[in-house]
Amino acid sequence: MTESLDRDRLAAWRTYIEASQRLFTRLEDDLRTASDLSFADYHVLVLLSEVPGQRLRMGELADRLVFSPSRLTYQVSSMQRRGLVARQPCPQDGRGSEAVLTAAGLLALREAAPHHLHSVRTQLMDDLDDAEVAFLTRIFGRLGRRLRGAAGDATLVTAPGDN
């Protein structure tokens, strides 16, 4: 039983990774076609648009994007040349720099977002074939049964005075 579960887990991970890679490639292609933005461009713009003042220290931006500092410097420099972001010294202490969303960057994000959301919905619906859906349904069904069984075995913990 354990060997078959391990085989199923490995197959499920492979299915998930392969589907994710296909999906990412299609979404990247769709985003570039619709807006000439890469995924990295898009995510930088989204993050900057969501923070007060539409500016973030480079280190914080790198952490949120899980980019290395050198990768982020390259990304922001590329976007800066295209006018999507600006780089300015941090106003609080003058040390380090911040990425700042420009009007052109905000416009590019507003134009790209509807196309990207439509692409995500379309690709998620179309990406998995019937065999992958059946396989993942079986694996997640088995996982659901195991979790429900574990939840049924758990004892209810109550706070003092709830009795």
Secondary structure, 3 states (H helix, E strand, C coil): CHHHHHHHHHHHHHHHHHHHHHHHHHHHHHHHHHHCCCHHHHHHHHHHHHCHHHEEEHHHHHHHHCCCHHHHHHHHHHHHHCCCEEEEECCCCCCCEEEEECHHHHHHHHHHHHHHHHHHHHHHHHHCCHHHHHHHHHHHHHHHHHHHHHHHHCCCCCCCCCC
